[in-house]
Amino acid sequence: MFDGIIGQDLARRYLARAVAGGRLAHAYLFYGPAGVGKKTLARELARILICADSGERPCGICPPCRMFLAGTHPDLFVMDGAGKSIGIAQVRQLQQGLRFRPFGTLQLCLVQEAGNLTAEAANALLKTLEEPPGPALFVLTGVRPDRMPPTVVSRCLKIPFRLLTRDEIMLGLEKMGFKGDVLPVAAGLSRGSLGRAAELAAGRGDGDWREKAASLAGELLAGIGVAELFARARELGERAELLARTELLLLWYRDLLLWRETGAADYLVNADRLDEIRTQAGRATTPGLVRSINAIEDLRKKLSANANVRLAAEVLCLRLAGLVKEDGHDTASGWNTV
Ligand SMILES: [Zn+2]
């Protein structure tokens, strides 16, 4: 989906030089956070190696390029562990395929989410990594090498991917055809992931909740009755939604504090809603905003520790409304048990 979009410039440059100089390793591990371009770059590398053009590769029009784009190139093998494990059967299938001579110059094996290789599959793959039957290049991708089979990791040249900067994400979004106000907002909310930024920019993800977070903060700062407050707490949703939504809420309060303290609009994530930010920040106090931010962070920590979701959301709203002033760690003890 993100073909052609910057992944990690440095990794790309490094690999381009390795390709040009004929110095490619036979196995790579691209690791780092989700959505920063690891798979994109792995596929790009495969495309370049598969292209038969003598000029700038990939040309996109030679027969191998066309087969690659159609997903039918016989030298390309993909095992995808996204959301599922990669089992021994898939590795055996790969090994079968590798017995044939390559159609082009070498066979390319992409192992996505290599952390999801089963132990058995990893063992089998290890043998193939050590002694592939013919010319082959392996590119494994995954988030954390320490959660992958160490024997497999040790056979790979490791290339770390970092989170993308705000500028890199804005550039990536532009290349994907997004423009206007949505760029800084999506980039600000993206946590360094172009994939996430693109989802937000396309209005998927929780775009709608950005607006709700803003209006919730507005109501809480303006004063709200307890019945309404509990109703809002319910609207925050169940655990997964609550995590996503409180993140937007956190960014909103961060913006309020930032505006209050600096009056600089440049760094606001929600810079497109400056009027609201100005109004709400005017009603708030700095210590109040700091307490609110702490309250949201506390809730998010407690959610990962199996807190009672409804109660946690209610306590959060109470704290945001300033109705509970203390930090609530122990005074509300018991609320983090199910
Ligand atoms: Zn080509």
Residues whose N, C-alpha, C, O or C-beta is under 5 A from the ligand:
A	BS01	ZN	C51 A52 D53 P58 C59 G60 I61 C62 C65
